[in-house]
Amino acid sequence: MYLSARTQGRLANLIITIAEGEKKTEMVRQVLAEQKMFEPYTAFRRLDQLRTGELTVSDIEEFLGDNKIYPSKAQSDYLFRRLDLNRDGRITYPDFVKAILPKEDSRLRQIASLRDSYYIEVNMLLPTEVEWGLSRVFQQEIQNYNSITAAQEILTASADFTSLDAFRCIDQVYLGYITIDTLQDFLRQNGAKLSYDELTAFFRVVDSDEDGRITYSELLEALTFVPDFFQQERQIANELRRSRERIIQIEREREVLEDLKKSRERVEELRRSRERLEYMQDLKRSREKIEQLDELRRSRERLEDLRKSRERLEDLKKSRERLNQLEELKRSRQRLEELEELKKSRERQAQIDELKKSRERLEDLRRSRERLEQLEQERKNQEKIEELRQSRSRIEDLQKQRRKIEELRTSQERLEQLKKQKEEIELRRSQERLEELRKSRERLEQIEALRQSREQQRALEELRQSRERVEQLRKSQLRIEQLENERKVLERSRQLERVERELEYERQRSKERLERLELEAELERRARDRALEYEFATQSNFVQSRIYDTPKRYK
């Protein structure tokens, strides 16, 4: 092993001291959160007398001085580090809330954080129980510092102690960090046993980044109060890595935007080409219409020719009738003109045969034309089908690009919605803050009366306060009885409402005083029990240390 059994026992004793101190602090936090008048923002403004929105060491020392607690410089610095959870050198309201509210009882933490804040002026004190509870939290942290420094001096006095060997003793499986299981195994090997709540309390104190793991730098700061000098460089490296990742992400977004621009240009080109195709198709359709009109014109001309031929045939029929009439009238001339008539009839018959042949030719031409038109129509249909296929493929490509564009547009809209939601949340918070300020102004008169009573109560000692309160309670009870008698006598008078208000006010005051007396008695009992437990623990630790080693005295 890296450390001797004696040094490991001292290391286990230091771990137990840190865990027990955190458990005691948690108990004091819960007692403070149970107070009905405790509200975190008002308590923060009580310490922030300059209204800068931040707390300094002098603010904490001034508050402790008001409550007759005078810490040393080292104790004040330790208390400042315990409240500065994010290690940025300043205590803001989120740091204060996270350090003051209970960490194990989520219900109590929520109740305390949801209470309405009230207005408090500069140099104005909180209610007595809240002022005492908040100072008790700080005092418990100072006591934890004293016990931890005493255990640290005992541990560092060992000749074979080094912080790296201590870390290796706990991290026996060589993970590079400490977990709850490895810490529990180490404590069991050294005859110590902590519950799961105490182990989590130790991790709350030591695990500064709250990742469930204790690194070497965190353990070093807990064991010796010496920060890791390379931690700042690690933070800078992490920030550089995050900035580099952000730059890469911005470059990727820029590439996506460029692709989006290119896709928009392609869509525009496709739209133009589509317009050109539509224009060409319109021209083609117009040409086809012109050709159809030409064909119709030709067909009309041919029909006109046929009509004329029919008229000629009718003329021939009429001429035949006339000839028959002439034959009947002029039989004598018929014989003479038969030859001529036969000749004429033969010529006419030849013309008729020619007309029949022309009709047959026209019929054949019409059929061939219909076949050509059918073939042309089939060819056009095939061309249209091919064009439809090409247009469908182009439309599918356009739809894919449109989907990509819509996805990018939706992402931009989501970002804008998130920005709007953030702005709305900020506006809502500001409105809630204004509402709280309005409520605090309305309660100003009540707070002023409470402040005067608290200043009087603070000037007296605790025993005199309790006696005077008992006397006041008796007087208030007598006053209540007198007022009740007066109310019975003056039920029908005009002063009924005023008397009832005074009765209600006196009852509330009596109830509040009774509750405060009970609370102070309970707090005094708890404080005495804890003081006895602390003295017993310190005496037992002192006896053990006297038996096993001779530590240096803590100044």
C-alpha positions as CSV (number, residue, x, y, z in Angstrom):
1,M,0.0,0.0,0.0
2,Y,1.0,3.6,-0.6
3,L,0.3,4.8,3.0
4,S,0.6,3.2,6.4
5,A,-2.4,1.9,8.2
6,R,-2.2,4.8,10.7
7,T,-2.2,7.4,8.0
8,Q,-5.0,5.7,6.2
9,G,-7.0,5.8,9.4
10,R,-6.3,9.6,9.7
11,L,-7.4,10.0,6.1
12,A,-10.6,8.1,6.8
13,N,-11.1,10.3,9.9
14,L,-10.9,13.4,7.7
15,I,-13.4,12.0,5.2
16,I,-15.8,11.2,8.1
17,T,-15.3,14.7,9.5
18,I,-16.2,16.3,6.2
19,A,-19.3,14.1,5.7
20,E,-20.6,14.7,9.3
21,G,-20.1,18.4,9.0
22,E,-22.1,18.5,5.8
23,K,-24.9,16.5,7.4
24,K,-25.0,19.0,10.3
25,T,-25.1,21.9,7.8
26,E,-27.9,20.2,6.0
27,M,-29.9,19.9,9.2
28,V,-29.4,23.6,9.8
29,R,-30.5,24.4,6.2
30,Q,-33.7,22.4,6.7
31,V,-34.5,24.2,10.0
32,L,-33.9,27.5,8.2
33,A,-36.2,26.5,5.2
34,E,-39.0,25.5,7.6
35,Q,-39.3,29.1,8.7
36,K,-42.4,30.7,7.2
37,M,-40.8,34.1,6.9
38,F,-37.7,32.7,5.1
39,E,-37.5,33.6,1.4
40,P,-34.1,33.2,-0.5
41,Y,-34.2,36.5,-2.5
42,T,-35.1,38.6,0.6
43,A,-32.2,36.9,2.5
44,F,-29.8,37.6,-0.4
45,R,-30.9,41.3,-0.4
46,R,-30.3,41.4,3.4
47,L,-26.6,40.5,2.8
48,D,-26.3,42.6,-0.3
49,Q,-26.5,46.0,1.4
50,L,-25.0,47.9,-1.6
51,R,-27.5,46.3,-4.1
52,T,-24.8,45.3,-6.5
53,G,-26.3,41.8,-7.2
54,E,-23.2,40.1,-5.8
55,L,-21.8,39.3,-2.3
56,T,-18.3,39.9,-1.1
57,V,-16.3,38.7,1.9
58,S,-17.0,42.0,3.6
59,D,-20.8,41.6,3.2
60,I,-20.6,38.2,4.9
61,E,-18.4,39.5,7.7
62,E,-20.8,42.4,8.2
63,F,-23.8,40.1,8.5
64,L,-22.0,37.8,10.9
65,G,-20.9,40.8,13.0
66,D,-24.5,41.9,13.2
67,N,-25.3,38.5,14.7
68,K,-22.2,38.6,17.1
69,I,-20.1,36.1,15.1
70,Y,-16.6,37.3,14.4
71,P,-14.8,34.9,12.0
72,S,-11.1,35.0,11.2
73,K,-9.7,35.8,7.7
74,A,-9.2,32.1,6.9
75,Q,-12.7,31.2,8.0
76,S,-14.3,34.1,6.0
77,D,-12.3,32.9,2.9
78,Y,-13.5,29.3,3.4
79,L,-17.1,30.5,3.8
80,F,-16.8,32.6,0.6
81,R,-15.5,29.5,-1.3
82,R,-18.3,27.4,0.0
83,L,-20.9,29.9,-1.3
84,D,-19.1,30.5,-4.6
85,L,-20.1,27.2,-6.2
86,N,-19.1,28.0,-9.8
87,R,-15.6,29.3,-8.7
88,D,-15.9,32.6,-10.6
89,G,-14.8,34.8,-7.7
90,R,-18.3,36.2,-7.0
91,I,-21.4,35.1,-5.2
92,T,-24.5,35.7,-7.3
93,Y,-28.1,34.9,-6.4
94,P,-28.1,31.4,-8.0
95,D,-24.9,30.5,-6.0
96,F,-26.5,31.8,-2.8
97,V,-29.8,29.8,-3.4
98,K,-28.0,26.6,-4.2
99,A,-25.8,26.9,-1.1
100,I,-28.5,27.9,1.4
101,L,-31.5,25.8,0.4
102,P,-31.7,22.1,1.5
103,K,-30.2,19.6,-0.8
104,E,-31.7,16.3,0.4
105,D,-35.3,17.4,0.9
106,S,-36.6,18.5,-2.5
107,R,-40.1,19.2,-1.2
108,L,-38.9,21.6,1.4
109,R,-36.5,23.2,-1.1
110,Q,-39.4,23.8,-3.5
111,I,-41.6,25.3,-0.8
112,A,-38.9,27.7,0.3
113,S,-38.2,28.8,-3.3
114,L,-41.9,29.4,-4.1
115,R,-42.5,31.8,-1.2
116,D,-43.3,35.4,-2.1
117,S,-40.5,37.8,-1.5
118,Y,-41.0,41.0,0.5
119,Y,-39.3,44.4,0.5
120,I,-36.4,45.0,2.8
121,E,-34.6,48.3,3.1
122,V,-30.9,48.9,3.4
123,N,-29.6,48.1,7.0
124,M,-32.9,46.4,7.8
125,L,-32.8,43.1,9.6
126,L,-34.7,39.9,8.7
127,P,-37.3,38.4,11.1
128,T,-35.6,37.1,14.3
129,E,-35.9,33.4,13.5
130,V,-34.7,33.9,9.9
131,E,-31.8,36.0,11.0
132,W,-30.8,33.5,13.6
133,G,-31.2,30.5,11.2
134,L,-29.2,32.1,8.4
135,S,-26.4,33.0,10.8
136,R,-26.5,29.5,12.2
137,V,-25.9,28.1,8.7
138,F,-22.8,30.3,8.4
139,Q,-21.6,29.4,11.9
140,Q,-22.0,25.7,11.2
141,E,-19.8,26.1,8.1
142,I,-17.2,27.8,10.3
143,Q,-17.3,25.0,12.8
144,N,-16.9,22.5,9.9
145,Y,-13.9,24.5,8.8
146,N,-12.4,24.3,12.3
147,S,-12.9,20.5,12.6
148,I,-11.6,19.9,9.0
149,T,-8.5,22.0,9.6
150,A,-7.8,20.1,12.8
151,A,-8.2,16.7,11.0
152,Q,-6.0,18.1,8.1
153,E,-3.2,19.0,10.5
154,I,-3.3,15.5,12.0
155,L,-3.2,13.9,8.5
156,T,-0.5,16.2,7.1
157,A,1.7,15.6,10.2
158,S,2.2,12.0,9.0
159,A,5.6,11.5,7.6
160,D,4.5,9.2,4.7
161,F,1.5,11.4,3.6
162,T,1.2,12.8,0.1
163,S,-2.0,13.8,-1.6
164,L,-1.2,11.5,-4.6
165,D,-0.7,8.5,-2.4
166,A,-4.0,9.3,-0.6
167,F,-5.8,9.4,-4.0
168,R,-4.2,6.0,-5.0
169,C,-5.2,4.4,-1.7
170,I,-8.8,5.3,-2.4
171,D,-8.7,4.6,-6.1
172,Q,-7.5,1.0,-5.8
173,V,-9.0,-0.1,-9.1
174,Y,-7.1,2.6,-11.1
175,L,-10.0,4.3,-12.6
176,G,-8.4,7.7,-12.4
177,Y,-11.3,9.0,-10.3
178,I,-13.1,8.2,-7.1
179,T,-16.7,6.9,-7.0
180,I,-19.0,6.2,-4.0
181,D,-18.3,2.5,-4.2
182,T,-14.5,2.9,-4.2
183,L,-14.7,5.4,-1.3
184,Q,-17.0,3.0,0.7
185,D,-14.6,0.1,0.1
186,F,-11.7,2.2,1.4
187,L,-13.6,3.2,4.6
188,R,-14.6,-0.4,5.2
189,Q,-11.0,-1.5,5.0
190,N,-10.1,1.1,7.7
191,G,-12.8,0.1,10.0
192,A,-15.1,3.1,9.3
193,K,-18.6,2.9,8.0
194,L,-20.7,5.7,6.5
195,S,-24.3,5.6,5.3
196,Y,-25.3,6.4,1.7
197,D,-26.6,9.8,2.8
198,E,-23.3,10.7,4.5
199,L,-21.3,9.5,1.4
200,T,-23.5,11.7,-0.8
201,A,-22.9,14.6,1.6
202,F,-19.1,14.1,1.3
203,F,-19.5,14.1,-2.5
204,R,-21.5,17.3,-2.3
205,V,-18.6,19.1,-0.6
206,V,-15.7,17.6,-2.6
207,D,-17.3,17.0,-6.1
208,S,-17.3,20.6,-7.4
209,D,-18.4,19.9,-10.9
210,E,-21.2,17.5,-9.7
211,D,-20.4,14.7,-12.2
212,G,-20.5,11.9,-9.6
213,R,-16.7,11.5,-9.7
214,I,-13.9,13.0,-7.6
215,T,-10.8,13.8,-9.5
216,Y,-7.3,14.3,-8.0
217,S,-7.6,18.1,-8.1
218,E,-10.9,18.0,-6.2
219,L,-9.5,15.6,-3.6
220,L,-6.4,17.8,-3.2
221,E,-8.4,20.9,-2.6
222,A,-10.5,19.0,0.0
223,L,-7.6,17.5,1.9
224,T,-5.2,20.5,2.0
225,F,-7.3,23.5,0.9
226,V,-4.7,24.0,-1.9
227,P,-6.2,24.4,-5.4
228,D,-4.9,22.6,-8.4
229,F,-2.7,25.1,-10.3
230,F,-3.4,23.3,-13.6
231,Q,-7.2,23.6,-13.2
232,Q,-7.3,27.0,-14.9
233,E,-5.2,25.7,-17.8
234,R,-7.6,22.8,-18.1
235,Q,-10.6,25.2,-18.1
236,I,-8.9,27.3,-20.8
237,A,-8.2,24.1,-22.9
238,N,-11.8,23.0,-22.5
239,E,-13.0,26.5,-23.5
240,L,-10.7,26.4,-26.6
241,R,-12.0,22.9,-27.4
242,R,-15.6,24.1,-27.1
243,S,-14.9,27.2,-29.2
244,R,-13.2,25.0,-31.8
245,E,-16.3,22.7,-31.9
246,R,-18.5,25.8,-32.2
247,I,-16.4,27.1,-35.2
248,I,-16.7,23.7,-36.8
249,Q,-20.4,23.8,-36.3
250,I,-20.6,27.3,-37.8
251,E,-18.6,26.1,-40.8
252,R,-21.0,23.2,-41.3
253,E,-23.9,25.6,-41.0
254,R,-22.3,27.8,-43.6
255,E,-21.8,24.9,-45.9
256,V,-25.4,24.0,-45.4
257,L,-26.4,27.5,-46.3
258,E,-24.2,27.5,-49.4
259,D,-25.8,24.2,-50.4
260,L,-29.2,25.8,-49.8
261,K,-28.2,28.8,-52.0
262,K,-27.0,26.4,-54.8
263,S,-30.2,24.4,-54.5
264,R,-32.3,27.6,-54.8
265,E,-30.3,28.6,-57.9
266,R,-30.9,25.1,-59.3
267,V,-34.6,25.4,-58.5
268,E,-34.7,28.8,-60.3
269,E,-32.9,27.3,-63.3
270,L,-35.3,24.4,-63.4
271,R,-38.2,26.8,-63.1
272,R,-36.8,28.8,-66.1
273,S,-36.2,25.6,-68.1
274,R,-39.7,24.5,-67.3
275,E,-41.1,27.8,-68.5
276,R,-39.1,27.4,-71.7
277,L,-40.4,23.8,-72.2
278,E,-43.9,25.1,-71.6
279,Y,-43.3,27.8,-74.2
280,M,-42.0,25.3,-76.7
281,Q,-44.9,23.0,-76.0
282,D,-47.3,25.9,-76.6
283,L,-45.5,26.7,-79.9
284,K,-45.8,23.1,-80.9
285,R,-49.5,23.0,-80.0
286,S,-50.0,26.2,-82.0
287,R,-48.3,24.6,-85.0
288,E,-50.4,21.6,-84.7
289,K,-53.5,23.7,-84.6
290,I,-52.4,25.6,-87.7
291,E,-51.8,22.3,-89.5
292,Q,-55.3,21.1,-88.5
293,L,-56.7,24.3,-89.8
294,D,-54.9,23.8,-93.1
295,E,-56.3,20.3,-93.3
296,L,-59.8,21.6,-92.6
297,R,-59.4,24.2,-95.3
298,R,-58.3,21.6,-97.8
299,S,-61.1,19.3,-96.8
300,R,-63.6,22.2,-97.3
301,E,-62.2,22.8,-100.8
302,R,-62.6,19.1,-101.6
303,L,-66.1,19.1,-100.3
304,E,-66.8,22.2,-102.5
305,D,-65.6,20.3,-105.5
306,L,-67.8,17.3,-104.7
307,R,-70.7,19.6,-104.3
308,K,-70.1,21.1,-107.7
309,S,-69.8,17.6,-109.2
310,R,-73.2,16.7,-107.6
311,E,-74.7,19.8,-109.2
312,R,-73.4,18.7,-112.5
313,L,-75.0,15.3,-112.0
314,E,-78.3,17.0,-111.2
315,D,-78.0,19.1,-114.3
316,L,-77.4,15.9,-116.3
317,K,-80.6,14.4,-114.8
318,K,-82.6,17.4,-115.7
319,S,-81.2,17.4,-119.2
320,R,-82.2,13.7,-119.5
321,E,-85.7,14.6,-118.5
322,R,-85.8,17.4,-121.0
323,L,-84.5,14.9,-123.6
324,N,-87.3,12.5,-122.8
325,Q,-89.8,15.2,-123.2
326,L,-88.2,16.2,-126.5
327,E,-88.4,12.6,-127.6
328,E,-92.0,12.5,-126.8
329,L,-92.7,15.8,-128.4
330,K,-90.4,15.3,-131.4
331,R,-90.3,11.7,-132.3
332,S,-89.6,12.6,-135.7
333,R,-86.4,14.4,-134.8
334,Q,-85.3,11.5,-132.5
335,R,-84.4,9.2,-135.2
336,L,-82.3,11.8,-136.9
337,E,-80.5,12.8,-133.7
338,E,-80.1,9.3,-132.2
339,L,-76.6,9.0,-133.3
340,E,-75.7,12.4,-131.9
341,E,-77.6,11.6,-128.7
342,L,-75.9,8.2,-128.4
343,K,-72.5,9.8,-128.9
344,K,-73.4,12.4,-126.2
345,S,-74.7,9.7,-123.9
346,R,-71.5,7.7,-124.3
347,E,-69.5,10.7,-123.5
348,R,-71.7,11.4,-120.5
349,Q,-71.3,7.7,-119.4
350,A,-67.6,8.0,-119.7
351,Q,-67.8,11.1,-117.5
352,I,-69.9,9.2,-115.0
353,D,-67.4,6.4,-114.9
354,E,-64.6,8.9,-114.4
355,L,-66.6,10.4,-111.5
356,K,-67.1,7.0,-109.9
357,K,-63.4,6.3,-110.2
358,S,-62.6,9.7,-108.7
359,R,-64.9,8.9,-105.8
360,E,-63.2,5.6,-105.2
361,R,-59.8,7.3,-105.3
362,L,-61.1,9.9,-102.8
363,E,-62.3,7.1,-100.5
364,D,-58.9,5.4,-100.7
365,L,-57.1,8.7,-100.0
366,R,-59.4,9.3,-97.0
367,R,-58.7,5.9,-95.5
368,S,-54.9,6.3,-96.0
369,R,-55.1,9.7,-94.4
370,E,-56.9,8.3,-91.4
371,R,-54.3,5.6,-91.1
372,L,-51.5,8.2,-91.3
373,E,-53.3,10.3,-88.7
374,Q,-53.6,7.3,-86.4
375,L,-49.9,6.6,-86.8
376,E,-49.1,10.2,-86.2
377,Q,-51.3,10.2,-83.1
378,E,-49.6,7.1,-81.7
379,R,-46.2,8.6,-82.3
380,K,-47.3,11.8,-80.5
381,N,-48.7,9.8,-77.7
382,Q,-45.4,7.9,-77.3
383,E,-43.5,11.3,-77.3
384,K,-45.9,12.6,-74.7
385,I,-45.4,9.5,-72.6
386,E,-41.6,9.9,-72.8
387,E,-41.9,13.6,-72.0
388,L,-44.2,12.7,-69.0
389,R,-41.6,10.2,-67.7
390,Q,-38.8,12.8,-68.0
391,S,-41.0,15.5,-66.3
392,R,-41.9,13.0,-63.5
393,S,-38.2,12.3,-62.9
394,R,-37.5,16.1,-62.9
395,I,-40.5,16.7,-60.6
396,E,-39.2,14.0,-58.2
397,D,-35.8,15.7,-58.1
398,L,-37.5,19.0,-57.5
399,Q,-39.6,17.5,-54.7
400,K,-36.5,16.2,-53.0
401,Q,-34.8,19.6,-53.2
402,R,-38.0,21.2,-52.0
403,R,-38.1,18.8,-49.0
404,K,-34.5,19.7,-48.1
405,I,-35.4,23.4,-48.4
406,E,-38.5,22.9,-46.2
407,E,-36.4,21.1,-43.6
408,L,-33.9,23.9,-43.5
409,R,-36.8,26.4,-43.3
410,T,-38.3,24.5,-40.4
411,S,-35.0,24.5,-38.6
412,Q,-34.7,28.2,-39.1
413,E,-38.3,28.6,-37.9
414,R,-37.6,26.5,-34.8
415,L,-34.5,28.7,-34.0
416,E,-36.7,31.8,-34.3
417,Q,-39.4,30.2,-32.1
418,L,-36.8,29.3,-29.5
419,K,-35.5,32.9,-29.5
420,K,-39.1,34.2,-29.2
421,Q,-39.8,31.8,-26.3
422,K,-36.6,32.9,-24.6
423,E,-37.7,36.6,-25.0
424,E,-41.1,35.7,-23.7
425,I,-39.6,33.9,-20.7
426,E,-37.4,37.0,-19.9
427,L,-40.4,39.2,-20.2
428,R,-42.5,37.0,-18.0
429,R,-39.7,36.9,-15.4
430,S,-39.5,40.7,-15.5
431,Q,-43.2,40.9,-15.1
432,E,-43.1,38.5,-12.1
433,R,-40.3,40.6,-10.6
434,L,-42.4,43.8,-11.0
435,E,-45.4,41.9,-9.4
436,E,-43.2,40.9,-6.5
437,L,-42.0,44.5,-6.1
438,R,-45.6,45.7,-6.1
439,K,-46.5,43.1,-3.4
440,S,-43.5,44.1,-1.4
441,R,-44.6,47.7,-1.5
442,E,-48.0,46.7,-0.3
443,R,-46.5,44.9,2.7
444,L,-44.1,47.7,3.6
445,E,-46.2,48.9,6.5
446,Q,-46.5,45.4,8.0
447,I,-42.7,44.9,7.6
448,E,-42.0,48.3,9.3
449,A,-44.1,47.2,12.3
450,L,-42.3,43.9,12.4
451,R,-38.9,45.6,12.1
452,Q,-39.6,47.8,15.1
453,S,-40.7,44.8,17.2
454,R,-37.6,42.8,16.0
455,E,-35.3,45.7,17.0
456,Q,-36.8,45.7,20.5
457,Q,-36.6,42.0,20.8
458,R,-33.0,41.9,19.7
459,A,-32.0,44.5,22.3
460,L,-33.1,42.3,25.2
461,E,-31.6,39.0,26.3
462,E,-33.3,35.7,25.5
463,L,-34.5,34.9,29.0
464,R,-35.9,38.5,29.5
465,Q,-37.5,38.2,26.0
466,S,-39.3,35.0,27.0
467,R,-40.4,36.5,30.3
468,E,-41.6,39.7,28.7
469,R,-43.4,37.7,26.0
470,V,-45.2,35.6,28.6
471,E,-46.2,38.8,30.4
472,Q,-47.3,40.3,27.0
473,L,-49.3,37.2,26.3
474,R,-51.0,37.4,29.6
475,K,-51.7,41.1,29.0
476,S,-52.9,40.3,25.5
477,Q,-55.2,37.6,26.8
478,L,-56.6,40.1,29.4
479,R,-56.9,42.7,26.6
480,I,-58.7,40.1,24.4
481,E,-61.1,39.3,27.2
482,Q,-61.7,43.1,27.7
483,L,-62.2,43.6,24.0
484,E,-64.6,40.6,23.9
485,N,-66.6,42.1,26.8
486,E,-66.7,45.4,25.0
487,R,-67.7,43.7,21.8
488,K,-70.6,42.0,23.6
489,V,-71.7,45.4,25.1
490,L,-71.2,47.4,21.9
491,E,-72.5,44.8,19.4
492,R,-75.0,47.3,18.0
493,S,-72.7,50.3,18.1
494,R,-70.8,51.8,15.3
495,Q,-67.4,50.7,16.8
496,L,-68.1,47.0,16.2
497,E,-65.8,46.7,13.1
498,R,-62.9,48.5,14.8
499,V,-63.1,46.3,17.9
500,E,-63.2,43.1,15.8
501,R,-60.2,44.3,13.8
502,E,-58.3,44.9,17.0
503,L,-59.3,41.5,18.3
504,E,-58.1,39.8,15.2
505,Y,-54.9,41.7,15.2
506,E,-54.2,40.8,18.9
507,R,-55.0,37.2,18.2
508,Q,-52.6,37.0,15.3
509,R,-49.9,38.7,17.4
510,S,-50.5,36.3,20.3
511,K,-50.4,33.3,17.9
512,E,-47.2,34.5,16.3
513,R,-45.6,35.1,19.7
514,L,-46.6,31.7,20.8
515,E,-45.2,30.1,17.7
516,R,-42.0,32.1,18.0
517,L,-41.6,31.1,21.7
518,E,-42.2,27.4,20.8
519,L,-39.8,27.7,17.8
520,E,-37.1,29.4,19.9
521,A,-37.5,26.8,22.6
522,E,-37.2,24.0,20.0
523,L,-34.2,25.7,18.4
524,E,-32.5,26.2,21.8
525,R,-33.1,22.6,22.7
526,R,-31.7,21.4,19.3
527,A,-28.7,23.8,19.7
528,R,-28.0,22.5,23.2
529,D,-28.3,18.9,22.0
530,R,-26.0,19.6,19.1
531,A,-23.5,21.4,21.3
532,L,-23.5,18.5,23.6
533,E,-23.0,16.1,20.7
534,Y,-20.3,18.3,19.3
535,E,-18.5,18.5,22.7
536,F,-18.8,14.8,23.2
537,A,-17.5,14.1,19.7
538,T,-14.6,16.6,20.1
539,Q,-13.7,15.0,23.5
540,S,-13.8,11.5,22.1
541,N,-11.7,12.6,19.0
542,F,-9.3,14.3,21.4
543,V,-9.0,11.2,23.6
544,Q,-8.4,9.0,20.5
545,S,-5.8,11.4,19.1
546,R,-4.1,11.4,22.5
547,I,-4.0,7.6,22.5
548,Y,-2.8,7.1,18.9
549,D,-0.7,10.2,18.2
550,T,0.2,13.6,19.5
551,P,-1.1,16.1,17.0
552,K,-0.2,19.8,17.0
553,R,-2.6,22.2,18.7
554,Y,-4.8,24.2,16.5
555,K,-4.5,27.9,16.9
